[in-house]
């Protein structure tokens, strides 16, 4: 997993998040990265240089399975009528 990098505009210091540790710039804006969470007194003074990207897994279902599920989704519910005696 890639680390988050931000720049505090108040002090112009670049911060890189390290897993399990808190990283802070120390200026009055107090930009902080902790476990992938970015906080600051004024977040408009913080610029994201990169972010954690969520990579989606390739599909588990094959094309045949997807076609079957699509056909199944379009089936209608059949209503049964019973005689009441």
DSSP file (Angstrom, degrees, kcal/mol; ACC not computed):
  #  RESIDUE AA STRUCTURE BP1 BP2  ACC     N-H-->O    O-->H-N    N-H-->O    O-->H-N    TCO  KAPPA ALPHA  PHI   PSI    X-CA   Y-CA   Z-CA
    1    1 A X              0   0    0      0, 0.0     2,-0.2     0, 0.0    51,-0.1   0.000 360.0 360.0 360.0 140.8    0.0    0.0    0.0
    2    2 A X        -     0   0    0     51,-0.2     2,-0.1    49,-0.1    48,-0.0  -0.562 360.0-117.0 -84.7 144.0    1.2    3.4   -0.9
    3    3 A X        -     0   0    0     -2,-0.2     2,-0.3     1,-0.1    15,-0.1  -0.482  27.6-112.4 -79.0 150.5    1.8    6.1    1.8
    4    4 A X        -     0   0    0     -2,-0.1    13,-3.1    13,-0.0     2,-0.4  -0.640  30.0-162.3 -81.2 137.2   -0.3    9.3    1.8
    5    5 A X  E     +AB  16  50A   0     45,-0.8    44,-2.7    -2,-0.3    45,-1.6  -0.987  14.0 169.1-122.5 131.6    1.7   12.5    1.0
    6    6 A X  E     -AB  15  48A   0      9,-2.4     9,-3.2    -2,-0.4     2,-0.4  -0.927  22.9-142.2-134.2 160.7    0.4   16.0    1.9
    7    7 A X  E     -AB  14  47A   0     40,-2.6    40,-2.8    -2,-0.3     2,-0.6  -0.993  12.4-140.7-125.3 130.7    1.9   19.5    1.9
    8    8 A X  E  >> -AB  13  46A   0      5,-2.4     4,-1.9    -2,-0.4     5,-0.5  -0.797   6.7-157.9 -87.6 121.8    1.0   22.1    4.5
    9    9 A X  T  45S+     0   0    0     36,-3.8    -1,-0.1    -2,-0.6    37,-0.1   0.753  86.8  64.1 -72.5 -22.9    0.7   25.5    2.9
   10   10 A X  T  45S+     0   0    0     35,-0.4    -1,-0.2     1,-0.2    36,-0.1   0.943 125.5  10.4 -66.2 -47.5    1.3   27.3    6.2
   11   11 A X  T  45S-     0   0    0      2,-0.1    -2,-0.2    -3,-0.1    -1,-0.2   0.471  95.6-127.6-111.4  -3.8    4.9   26.0    6.7
   12   12 A X  T  <5 +     0   0    0     -4,-1.9     2,-0.4     1,-0.2    -3,-0.2   0.779  57.7 147.1  62.3  29.4    5.4   24.4    3.2
   13   13 A X  E   < -A    8   0A   0     -5,-0.5    -5,-2.4     2,-0.0     2,-0.4  -0.804  43.7-136.5 -98.5 137.2    6.5   21.1    4.8
   14   14 A X  E     -A    7   0A   0     -2,-0.4     2,-0.4    -7,-0.2    -7,-0.2  -0.787  18.6-161.5 -93.1 133.6    5.7   17.8    3.1
   15   15 A X  E     -A    6   0A   0     -9,-3.2    -9,-2.4    -2,-0.4     2,-0.5  -0.927   5.8-163.3-116.0 139.1    4.4   15.0    5.3
   16   16 A X  E     -A    5   0A   0     -2,-0.4   -11,-0.2   -11,-0.2     2,-0.2  -0.985  23.2-125.2-123.5 123.3    4.4   11.3    4.4
   17   17 A X        -     0   0    0    -13,-3.1     2,-0.4    -2,-0.5     5,-0.1  -0.429  20.8-162.3 -70.0 136.1    2.1    9.0    6.4
   18   18 A X    >   -     0   0    0      3,-0.4     3,-2.1    15,-0.2    17,-0.4  -0.977  29.8-107.2-118.3 130.0    3.8    6.0    8.0
   19   19 A X  T 3  S+     0   0    0     -2,-0.4     3,-0.1     1,-0.3   -16,-0.0  -0.329 102.7  11.7 -62.0 131.6    1.6    3.1    9.1
   20   20 A X  T 3  S+     0   0    0      1,-0.2     2,-0.3    -2,-0.1    -1,-0.3   0.376 113.7  89.4  86.2  -3.8    1.3    2.9   12.8
   21   21 A X  S <  S-     0   0    0     -3,-2.1    14,-0.7     2,-0.0     2,-0.5  -0.908  70.3-128.5-127.0 154.1    2.8    6.4   13.5
   22   22 A X  E     -C   34   0B   0     -2,-0.3     2,-0.4    12,-0.2    12,-0.2  -0.875  22.8-166.6 -99.7 130.4    1.6    9.9   13.7
   23   23 A X  E     +C   33   0B   0     10,-2.4    10,-2.7    -2,-0.5     2,-0.3  -0.972  10.9 174.3-119.9 130.2    3.3   12.5   11.5
   24   24 A X  E     -C   32   0B   0     -2,-0.4     8,-0.2     8,-0.2    -2,-0.0  -0.953  33.7-140.6-135.9 153.3    2.8   16.2   12.1
   25   25 A X        -     0   0    0      6,-1.8    -1,-0.1    -2,-0.3     7,-0.1   0.808  32.5-139.4 -85.7 -29.9    4.3   19.4   10.7
   26   26 A X        +     0   0    0      5,-0.3     2,-0.1     1,-0.3     6,-0.0   0.417  58.6 122.3  90.9  -3.6    4.4   21.3   14.0
   27   27 A X  S >  S-     0   0    0      4,-0.1     3,-1.1     1,-0.1    -1,-0.3  -0.284  84.4 -90.2 -82.2 176.6    3.2   24.7   12.6
   28   28 A X  T 3  S+     0   0    0      1,-0.3    -1,-0.1     2,-0.1    13,-0.1   0.762 128.2  59.9 -60.8 -23.9    0.1   26.5   14.0
   29   29 A X  T 3  S-     0   0    0     12,-0.1    12,-2.9    11,-0.1    13,-0.3   0.800  92.5-155.2 -72.7 -27.9   -2.0   24.8   11.4
   30   30 A X    <   -     0   0    0     -3,-1.1     2,-0.3    10,-0.2    -2,-0.1   0.914   9.5-165.5  55.0  54.4   -0.9   21.4   12.9
   31   31 A X        -     0   0    0      9,-0.2    -6,-1.8    14,-0.1     2,-0.4  -0.544  13.4-175.7 -68.6 131.9   -1.4   19.2    9.8
   32   32 A X  E     -CD  24  39B   0      7,-3.2     7,-2.6    -2,-0.3     2,-0.5  -0.987  24.4-160.2-137.9 140.3   -1.3   15.6   10.9
   33   33 A X  E     +CD  23  38B   0    -10,-2.7   -10,-2.4    -2,-0.4     2,-0.4  -0.990  20.1 168.4-118.8 123.5   -1.5   12.2    9.3
   34   34 A X  E >   -CD  22  37B   0      3,-2.5     3,-1.7    -2,-0.5   -12,-0.2  -0.936  69.1 -26.6-139.9 113.7   -2.5    9.3   11.5
   35   35 A X  T 3  S-     0   0    0    -14,-0.7     3,-0.1   -17,-0.4   -16,-0.1   0.853 126.8 -46.3  52.4  41.6   -3.3    5.8   10.2
   36   36 A X  T 3  S+     0   0    0      1,-0.2     2,-0.5   -18,-0.1    -1,-0.3   0.505 114.3 117.9  83.7   4.1   -4.5    7.2    6.8
   37   37 A X  E <   -D   34   0B   0     -3,-1.7    -3,-2.5     2,-0.0     2,-0.5  -0.910  50.7-153.6-108.1 129.7   -6.5   10.0    8.3
   38   38 A X  E     +D   33   0B   0     -2,-0.5     2,-0.3    -5,-0.2    -5,-0.2  -0.872  19.8 169.7-104.2 131.2   -5.6   13.6    7.6
   39   39 A X  E     +D   32   0B   0     -7,-2.6    -7,-3.2    -2,-0.5     2,-0.3  -0.969   4.3 155.9-138.0 155.5   -6.4   16.4   10.1
   40   40 A X        -     0   0    0     -2,-0.3     3,-0.4    -9,-0.2   -10,-0.2  -0.964  51.5-108.7-165.4 163.9   -5.5   20.0   10.5
   41   41 A X  S    S+     0   0    0    -12,-2.9     2,-0.5     1,-0.3    -1,-0.1   0.936 118.1  20.6 -65.3 -46.2   -6.9   23.2   12.0
   42   42 A X    >   -     0   0    0    -13,-0.3     3,-1.8     1,-0.1    -1,-0.3  -0.908  69.4-171.1-125.9 101.4   -7.6   24.6    8.5
   43   43 A X  G >  S+     0   0    0     -2,-0.5     3,-1.5    -3,-0.4    -1,-0.1   0.674  81.9  72.1 -69.3 -15.9   -7.8   21.8    5.9
   44   44 A X  G 3  S+     0   0    0      1,-0.3    -1,-0.3     3,-0.0    -2,-0.0   0.687  92.9  58.4 -70.6 -14.5   -8.0   24.4    3.1
   45   45 A X  G <  S+     0   0    0     -3,-1.8   -36,-3.8   -16,-0.1     2,-0.5   0.345  92.5  85.4 -91.5   5.0   -4.3   24.9    3.9
   46   46 A X  E <   -B    8   0A   0     -3,-1.5     2,-0.5   -38,-0.2   -38,-0.2  -0.926  61.5-161.9-112.5 130.9   -3.4   21.3    3.2
   47   47 A X  E     -B    7   0A   0    -40,-2.8   -40,-2.6    -2,-0.5     2,-0.5  -0.943  16.1-133.8-114.1 129.3   -2.7   20.0   -0.3
   48   48 A X  E     -B    6   0A   0     -2,-0.5   -42,-0.2   -42,-0.2     3,-0.1  -0.706  20.0-178.1 -80.3 123.2   -2.9   16.3   -1.2
   49   49 A X  E    S-     0   0A   0    -44,-2.7     2,-0.3    -2,-0.5   -43,-0.2   0.821  72.8 -14.3 -88.7 -37.1    0.1   15.2   -3.2
   50   50 A X  E     -B    5   0A   0    -45,-1.6   -45,-0.8   -48,-0.0    -1,-0.4  -0.956  67.6-151.0-153.3 168.6   -1.1   11.6   -3.6
   51   51 A X        -     0   0    0     -2,-0.3     2,-0.5   -47,-0.2   -49,-0.1  -0.880  32.8 -86.1-138.5 169.3   -3.7    9.5   -2.0
   52   52 A X        -     0   0    0     -2,-0.3     2,-0.5   -16,-0.1   -49,-0.1  -0.672  44.3-149.8 -77.6 125.8   -4.4    5.8   -1.2
   53   53 A X        -     0   0    0     -2,-0.5     2,-0.8   -51,-0.0   -51,-0.2  -0.843   6.9-137.1-101.3 133.5   -6.0    4.2   -4.2
   54   54 A X        -     0   0    0     -2,-0.5     2,-0.6     2,-0.0    -2,-0.0  -0.788  18.1-152.9 -88.3 111.2   -8.4    1.4   -3.8
   55   55 A X        -     0   0    0     -2,-0.8     2,-0.2     1,-0.0    -2,-0.0  -0.750  11.2-139.9 -87.7 121.2   -7.6   -1.2   -6.4
   56   56 A X        -     0   0    0     -2,-0.6     2,-0.1     1,-0.1     3,-0.1  -0.569  18.9-117.0 -81.6 143.8  -10.6   -3.2   -7.2
   57   57 A X        -     0   0    0     -2,-0.2     3,-0.1     1,-0.1    -1,-0.1  -0.391  34.5 -97.4 -74.1 154.2  -10.2   -6.9   -7.7
   58   58 A X        -     0   0    0      1,-0.1    -1,-0.1    -2,-0.1     0, 0.0  -0.392  60.3 -76.4 -67.9 154.7  -10.9   -8.4  -11.1
   59   59 A X        -     0   0    0      1,-0.1    -1,-0.1    -3,-0.1    -3,-0.0  -0.177  31.2-152.6 -58.4 140.4  -14.3  -10.0  -11.3
   60   60 A X  S    S+     0   0    0     -3,-0.1     2,-0.2     2,-0.1    -1,-0.1   0.809  77.3  75.5 -80.3 -32.6  -14.8  -13.3   -9.6
   61   61 A X  S    S-     0   0    0      1,-0.1     2,-0.1     4,-0.0    -2,-0.1  -0.569  79.5-131.1 -84.6 144.2  -17.6  -14.3  -12.0
   62   62 A X     >  -     0   0    0     -2,-0.2     4,-2.2     1,-0.1     5,-0.2  -0.297  32.5 -98.9 -81.1 174.0  -16.9  -15.3  -15.5
   63   63 A X  H  > S+     0   0    0      1,-0.2     4,-2.2     2,-0.2     5,-0.2   0.865 125.4  53.2 -63.0 -36.1  -18.7  -13.9  -18.5
   64   64 A X  H  > S+     0   0    0      2,-0.2     4,-2.3     1,-0.2    -1,-0.2   0.910 109.0  49.1 -64.8 -41.9  -21.0  -17.0  -18.6
   65   65 A X  H  > S+     0   0    0      1,-0.2     4,-2.5     2,-0.2    -2,-0.2   0.895 110.7  50.2 -64.5 -40.2  -21.9  -16.5  -14.9
   66   66 A X  H  X S+     0   0    0     -4,-2.2     4,-2.2     2,-0.2    -1,-0.2   0.898 110.3  49.7 -65.0 -40.0  -22.7  -12.8  -15.5
   67   67 A X  H  X S+     0   0    0     -4,-2.2     4,-2.3     2,-0.2    -2,-0.2   0.903 111.1  49.8 -65.1 -40.8  -24.9  -13.7  -18.4
   68   68 A X  H  X S+     0   0    0     -4,-2.3     4,-2.4     2,-0.2    -2,-0.2   0.925 111.4  48.3 -62.8 -44.7  -26.7  -16.3  -16.3
   69   69 A X  H  X S+     0   0    0     -4,-2.5     4,-2.1     2,-0.2    -2,-0.2   0.877 111.1  50.8 -64.6 -37.5  -27.2  -13.8  -13.5
   70   70 A X  H  X S+     0   0    0     -4,-2.2     4,-1.2     2,-0.2    -1,-0.2   0.917 111.9  46.7 -66.0 -42.9  -28.5  -11.1  -15.9
   71   71 A X  H  < S+     0   0    0     -4,-2.3     4,-0.3     1,-0.2     3,-0.2   0.885 112.6  51.0 -64.9 -37.9  -31.0  -13.6  -17.4
   72   72 A X  H >< S+     0   0    0     -4,-2.4     3,-1.2     1,-0.2    -2,-0.2   0.870 105.5  55.9 -66.3 -37.1  -32.1  -14.6  -13.9
   73   73 A X  H 3< S+     0   0    0     -4,-2.1    -1,-0.2     1,-0.3    -2,-0.2   0.810 104.9  53.1 -66.2 -29.4  -32.6  -11.0  -12.9
   74   74 A X  T 3< S+     0   0    0     -4,-1.2    -1,-0.3    -3,-0.2    -2,-0.2   0.441  82.1 114.9 -89.3   1.0  -35.0  -10.5  -15.7
   75   75 A X    <   -     0   0    0     -3,-1.2     2,-0.3    -4,-0.3    -3,-0.0  -0.409  63.3-129.1 -68.4 147.2  -37.3  -13.4  -14.9
   76   76 A X        -     0   0    0     -2,-0.1     2,-0.5     1,-0.0    -1,-0.1  -0.676  19.6-109.8 -95.8 152.5  -40.8  -12.6  -13.8
   77   77 A X        -     0   0    0     -2,-0.3     2,-0.5     1,-0.0    -1,-0.0  -0.707  32.2-137.8 -80.9 125.6  -42.5  -13.9  -10.7
   78   78 A X        -     0   0    0     -2,-0.5     2,-0.5     1,-0.0    -1,-0.0  -0.723  11.4-143.7 -88.5 129.8  -45.2  -16.3  -11.7
   79   79 A X        -     0   0    0     -2,-0.5     2,-0.4     2,-0.0    -1,-0.0  -0.808  10.9-150.0 -96.7 128.1  -48.3  -16.0   -9.7
   80   80 A X        -     0   0    0     -2,-0.5     2,-0.5     2,-0.0    -2,-0.0  -0.810   3.2-152.4 -99.9 135.7  -50.2  -19.2   -8.9
   81   81 A X        -     0   0    0     -2,-0.4     2,-0.4     2,-0.0    -2,-0.0  -0.915  12.9-169.8-107.5 130.0  -53.9  -19.2   -8.5
   82   82 A X        -     0   0    0     -2,-0.5     2,-0.4     0, 0.0    -2,-0.0  -0.902  23.6-119.0-117.2 147.0  -55.5  -21.9   -6.2
   83   83 A X        -     0   0    0     -2,-0.4     2,-0.6     2,-0.0    -2,-0.0  -0.667  23.7-143.0 -80.8 137.3  -59.1  -22.8   -5.8
   84   84 A X              0   0    0     -2,-0.4    -1,-0.0     1,-0.1     0, 0.0  -0.899 360.0 360.0-102.9 123.8  -60.4  -22.2   -2.4
   85   85 A X              0   0    0     -2,-0.6    -1,-0.1     0, 0.0    -2,-0.0   0.422 360.0 360.0-101.7 360.0  -62.9  -24.9   -1.3
